[in-house]
Amino acid sequence: MAAMKSLLQTYPESDFEDMLLMTYGLDSVMVYPCEDCRELGETVIENELLPELENCSDEILELLDCEKVGQLMQEREGGVFVDGYYCVTSGYEPPDIHFEFGEPEQCFFRLLIAPDTQNTAQAGWISLPCDMEILLEVYDQTCCELQSSLPWITSDSLKNMHQIGILNALAERMSELSHNDFVKLKAVMDSKRIREIPDALACMEHLPEYEWDRSVRDCSEFGRAYLAKNLPTNFDISLLKSGDFYDFGSQIMKQTGSAVTSYGVISGRGQSLYSALTMQPEQQLEEDLEEDFEMKIGGLSL
C-alpha cells in the first residue's frame, strides 16, 4: 500500500489506466521502514549506502548528521515518505500490459425534460454535453430535475431552459479538463461560493491562476505545511507533528486569500499557497516610525 501511495504521490496526474498499471509494477518500488530523513540517514550511515561513506572510519561515521545524510539520499533518489515508509519510485516503469476499456459517455449534467409542466409523465433524460440538434429540441420545454457533477450548480442555477446552451458550453469545457483540474475547479467554486452557470464558466478561464493542495483539509494542517515549507531545511520537521497551528494557518490564509474546502486548500487568485510572506515597505516604514516614536517618548519619561 505504501508503494502504491508513493507512486500516486509521484505521478499525481495519473488516470485510471495508469493506476491500474501501477498495481502490476509495485515490485519495482523500493520500500524501507523509515519515518523521516533522520531515520533514513541512520540506515544510510550504518550500511554505507552512499559512495562518500565507503572509506570513512567508524569514528567519522559517528560524527555525521543523520538528518542531512538522509536529506542527501532522498534528493539523489527522489524518494518519498509515506505512512512510516521510505519509498524510491525512480525505478518504476509502467508494465508492458495493454488493457481495452470501453470509452464511457461523457456526462457532467443530466436533465429530466418534459414537454411542459402539465405532461411530466412524458419526461425523458438528456445528458450534457450534447449535440446542438438535441438542444434545439428541448429549448422550449421544461426541466423537471437537474443532476450535476458540480455540487453548487443545481436546479436553482438553471433559471429557465433558455440557459441550457450556456450549461452545455460549461459541460463541453469541463470535458476538456484533466481529472486533477476538474477537482481543482470544485475547490475554487467551493471557496468562492460560485452558484451561477456563467460564473462557473468564467471561473474555468482562471484555473491556472490558483494553487491547490488536496492533502490539506483544515487550518491547522495548512499552518503546519506552511511552516514545513518555509523553515530552514535542517529544521527537525517532526517537532511540528503534535502542535496546533489553527490560528497561525488562519492568519496566513487571511493574508493570501486562501481557503480550506472539501477538496483541499486553494489559494486566492494569482496568489501562492506557500510562498514566504514578507513585510511591505509601507508596513516596515510604519513600524520603524512607531519604534522611533516610542523610543523618544521613553526618553522623555526618564
N, C-alpha and C positions, 0 to 999 in steps of 0.2 A: 504493500500500500504506500509506503514512503517513497519507493522508486517511482510509482505511478504519479504521485503528487508532485515529485520533483520534476518530472517531465512536463506536467501541466503547467508548472510554475515557469519552466524554461521556455516553453512554447505556448504562450497564453492565447495565441490566435488559432489554435488547433480546432478543426471541425470534427464532426462525429467520426468520420472515417479515419482521420489522424489518430484520434483517441483509441479507436478500435485496434489500429495497428500497434499502438504503444503496448497494449496488453500482450502482444506476441514478442515484444522486444525488451522486456523488463530485465532479462538476464544480462543485458549489455550495460546496465546502470550499476556502478559500484556503490555499495551501501555499507556504511560503517556506523556502529552505535556511538554517536557523538552529539553532545548538546550544543556546543558552541566552539568558537575558534580556540579558546584556551584548551579544551579537551582534545581538539584536533591537533594542536601544537604538541601536546604531551605525547600523543601517539606518533607523530612525525619524528620527534626527537628520539623517543625510545627505540623506534625501528629504523632510524636514519633514512627516512624516505626522500629527503632532499639531497641532491648531489653535493651541496655545500657541507653537509654534515658527515659525509663518509670518513673523512680523515681527521675529524675533531676528537680530542681526548674526552674521556668521561667528565673530567673537571670542567672543561669548556662547555660541554653539553648542559651541565647542571646550572650554568650561569645564564643560559639563553632565556629570553622572554617567550613563554609558551604562546601567549596571545598573538604576538607579532609573527611568530613562526606559523601559527595556524592561519593567520590572515594571508601570509605569503603563499601558503599551499593552496588556499581557497582561490586566490587570484589566478594562480597558474592553471589550476584545474577547472575553474569555472564552476565549482561545486556549490550546492545549496544545502541549508539545514532545514529539515522537515521532521516534525514530531519526534525529536530526540535522535535523529539520524543525520549523518552527513552523506549526501548523495552526489556522485560525479556523473553527470549526464553527457559529457563531451564524447563518449564512445558510442552513444546511441545513433543508430541509423534505422530509418523505417524499414521493417522487413519486406522482402520482395514477395508480398502477398497481394492479390487483387480481389477486391470484393465488387459485386454488382448490386447496386441499390436502385430501386425504382425512385425516380425523382418525384417527391411529394408535390402536390399542388400548393403553390404559394398562396397563403391566405392570412391576412392581417386583420380583416374585419368581415363579419358575417351579418347580413341584414335580412330580416324576415319581412318580405314585401307583399302587400295586399293591394288589390285594385283600388280600394277605398276603405274608409272606416266601417262601412256597412257590410263589407264582404271579406272579413278577416279569415273566414273558413277557407278561402281560396288562396291564402298566403303561401308563398314559397321562399326558400332561401337563395340568396346570391352571395358570392364571395368576392372580396376586393383584394388585389386589383383585378379588373375585368376589362373586356373589350368595350369600345365606345358603343357598339350596337346594343349591348345589354343596358348600358347607362341610359340610352335614349328610350328604351322600352319602359323603364321604371321611373323615368324623370318626373312624371305627373302622378305617380302612385303614392302609397302610404307605407311608411316604415313602422312596423309593429314592435320590432325589437332589434337592438344593435348589440352584437358581441364583438368585443375589441381586445386586441393583444396589448393595447396601451391602457392601463387601468383608469387613467383620467379622461380618456375620450369615451364618453358614454352616450346614451340616447339623448341626454340633455345637450350634448355638444352639437348634435345634428339638428339644427333649428327647423329645417324643412328639407324636403327631397331635392330642392334646387342646389343644396350644398353637396350632393353626392359626387359631383365632379371633382371638387377640391378634396373630398375624402378619398376618392380613388387616386388622385395625384399624390396624396400623402402615402397611400399604400404602395404605389409604384416606387416612390423614393425609398421607402423602408425596405423594399425588396432588393435594393442595391447595397444595403448596409451589411457589413460583417456582423456576426453574432455579437462580437465584443462591442461594436458601435451601437447595436440595437439596445443592449442593456445600458450602455452609457446614455443613450437618448432617454431611457426611462429614468435614470438618475437625475438628469438635468431637468426633465419635466416635473419630477417629484420636488426638487429643490426650488424651482421657480413657480410651482403651483400652476402649471400650464394646463388649461382645461378646454381651450378652444382649438378647433381644427386649423385655422390659418396660423395661429401662434405656434402650434406644433410643427407645421411645415416650415415656418421661419426659423424655428429652433434648430432644425436639421442643418441649415446652412452654416451654422456657427459651431457645430460639434467639435471641430478640430481646435477651437479656442478654449476648450475646457480640459482640465486634467482630472483623472479619475483613478481612485484606488479602491477596488472592490473588496479588499481584505479588511478594511477599517469599517466598523459598524457602530461606534459610539465616540463621544468626545474624548473620553479617557484614552482609548486606543489611538486616536489621532494624535493627542498630545505626546504619547509615548513614541509613536512612529516619527513625529516631527523632531523630537529630541535625538532619537537614534540616528537620524539622517544629518543632523547639524552639529552634534558633539564631535570632539576630536576622534580620529579613527582609533586611537589607543585607549579610548574610554571603555570601561567594562559595562557593556550594554545590559548584562544580566542584572545589574543593580536597579534597572527600570521596571523589571517584571512585576514587582509587588506594589508599586506606587500608584496612587490615584491622581491622574493628570486631567481630570474632567474640567476643572476651572481653567487650567493652562490651555488645554486644547480648545475650549470655548473662546478664549480671548484671541487665539491665533486665527480661528475661523472667522471671528467677527472682523478682524483686521483685513482679511483677504477675501471676504465674501464667500467663503466655503460653507458647505452644509453636509451634515450626515443624513443619508437617505436609506431607504430599504435595500438599496443596491450598492452601498458603499459610500465613501466620502467623495464629493465632487467639488472642484474649485469654482471660484467666481469666473465669469467670462474674461478671458485674457489674463487670468491670474495663475500663479504657480502654487501647488499644494505645499511643497516642502522647501521652497527657497527661504534662506535666512532673511528675516525682517531686519531692515536697517533703519535707523532714525533719519528722517528727512532733515535737510539743512535748516528749515524753519523751526522744527521741533528742537534741534540742537541749540539754535540761537536763543530760543525762549528759555531753555534750561540753563544756559550759560548766564543769561541776564538775571534769572531768578537767583542763581547761586551767588552771583556778584552782589546783588542787592542784599541778600541775606547776610553776606559777609560784612557789608558796610553797616547794616543795622546792628549786627552783632558787635562791631567795633564801637559804635556809639553807646550801646547799652553798657559796655565795660567802663 
